[in-house]
Amino acid sequence: MAVAVVTTEPLHMSPPKKPLPAGRPREWYVSHNRRLKAMRLAIALLDTGVYQPSSADNARIRVAADRLAIHPPSDTTCRMVRALIRYGR
C-alpha cells in the first residue's frame, strides 16, 4: 500500500557550500558569484513556467529573487538570467 508523505521542506536543496579558492583577483569572485546567482534565478524561473527569455523581464526576475530571499539582481545579472534561459533550450 502506498502512503503519501507531506513535507514542509523545500524540494531543491542547495549543495553544501565550500570555500572559494584563495588568491584570485576580485573580479573573478564577483563574476563567479554573479553566475551562481543567475543560475539560481534561472532555475527558479524555469520551475515556475517561464521558458521564454522575452517573458523574463527584470521585474519578474527580481520578484523571483525576493521569493528566494536573495538580494535583488542587477541589470547585468538579469541579462545573464535571460541568456541562461535562452541557451538552455
N, C-alpha and C positions, 0 to 999 in steps of 0.2 A: 504494500500500500504506500502511495506517495504522500509525502507531507510537505506542505508549503511553509517556508520559514520567512518571517517578516523581520527585516533588519533595518536599523536606522543609520548604519554605517554607509559612507559613500561607496559607489560601485568601483570607482577608479581611485586606487591608492597610489600616490607617487612613491617611487623607489626611495630608499634611504639616501640622504644626501651625503656626498663625500666632499672633502675639502678640495678646492681648486688648486692646481699646481702653482707653486710659487715661482717668482722670477720672470713672469711675463709682463709685457707693457700694459699699462692701464687700459688702453683701447681694446686689448684682447678680452679683458674681463668684461668691459662694457658691452662689447658685441656678443660675447658668449651669453651673458645674462639676457640680453635683448632677444637672442634667438630662442632661448629656453622659454621666455615669456610668450613670444609669438607662437611657439608650438603649443603651449598650454591653451592659449586663447583659440587657436585654430581647431584644436581637438574639441574644445567646449562648444564652439560654433557648429562644427560638424555633428556633434551629438544632439544639438537642438534642431537640426534640419537645415542649416544654412550651407548649401552646397555650391552656390554661385558667388564669386567674388563681388559681383555687382550688388548683391543683396547684403553684403557685409560692409556697411558704411561705418565711419568712425564712431558714431553714436551707438550702434549695435555692438561693436567690439568693446566699447567702454562699459556698456551695461553688462556684458559677459564678464568683464574684469571685475566689476562690482560684485556680481554673483559669486565669483571665485575668491573674493576677498583679497585681491591683489591691487596694487596701485594702478590708477588709470594709465593706459599706454600712451606714448607719444604718437605723433603723426607718422613718424618713421616706423615704429613698431606696428601700427595699424596697416601700413603699406606692406610690411613683411607678412602679416597675417593673411592679407588678401593674396599675396604671392604664394604662400603655402597652400591655400585653398585651391588656387588656380593650377599649380603644378602637381598637386596631389591627385588629380583626376586621371 
